[in-house]
Amino acid sequence: MRARIIKLTGDEAIIVVEEAKPPLVNALRRAIISEVPVFAVDEVIFFENSTPFFDEYIAHRLAMVPLRTSMDIVRSDPERTVVLELNKEAKEDLETIYSGDLKSTDPLIVPANDRIPVIKMRKGQKIRLQAVARVGRGKDHSKWQPAVAVGYSYMPVYELSRDLLKKCDLSSCGDCMKRKGKKVIIDCPVSCEGCLESLERCRLDNPEGITRKWDDSRIILRYESSGSLPAQEIFLEALNQLKRKFIEFSEKLR
């Protein structure tokens, strides 16, 4: 198996996996979703709540707020707990409580985004609580999933005539095109940003002029980070977890 990085930013990953079958890529997909350990709120202790929202409702919302996770902490102390405190009284007619209002006891474990709305409060209403965050995995609950929109597909290969290039706006595919007689082959559209979208629009407008085939020797793996970990760390940790499972399985067969 070989992996070719097309895009790997803090939030998004596009990876082309070569020399691998779908079952192996699907195992990697499942490891990304369910095996990478991250922090999430697992218990909420309420001391005061005069808002119209039930305690359970607020606790569920807090649990789904992604928390930035340090893999150094996870590896060195997987049993560590972090407390995030919330103590607010509405001073305005209508106030929104955001994830950024949570105060963490560990500066490394904080909400990934400060502007996630939690609840709205009327003037004079109060809420005071402690949210306890623990390390967990997505296989136990979706609040511990570090990535979203995780999926894979075969690599699409497009073939079209040169005349059709004038009708379609395929300027974003400049580096991906290969000439073959009177035809143009685009065999890795994900390597040029916006190319795949342009090709699909053109194919819908000219269904007779563009041929699309699927290359099953190359599989595109895509996902987005929830904010708990950078996309690169998610990929590397998923590979580590998958490797560990393969080793355990091999040892049990002996």
Sequence and secondary structure as in RCSB ss.txt:
>XXXX:A:sequence
MRARIIKLTGDEAIIVVEEAKPPLVNALRRAIISEVPVFAVDEVIFFENSTPFFDEYIAHRLAMVPLRTSMDIVR
SDPERTVVLELNKEAKEDLETIYSGDLKSTDPLIVPANDRIPVIKMRKGQKIRLQAVARVGRGKDHSKWQPAVAV
GYSYMPVYELSRDLLKKCDLSSCGDCMKRKGKKVIIDCPVSCEGCLESLERCRLDNPEGITRKWDDSRIILRYES
SGSLPAQEIFLEALNQLKRKFIEFSEKLR
>XXXX:A:secstr
 EEEEEEE SSEEEEEEES  HHHHHHHHHHHHHTS EEEEEEEEEEEE SSS HHHHHHHHHTS B   HHHHH
H TT  EEEEEEEE  SSEEEEEGGG EESSTTS BS TT EEEEEETT EEEEEEEEEEE TTT GGG  EEEE
EEEEEEEEEEEHHHHHHS  GGGGGGEEEETTEEEES GGGSTTHHHHHHHHHHH TTTEEEEEEEEEEEEEEEE
 SSS HHHHHHHHHHHHHHHHHHHHHHH 
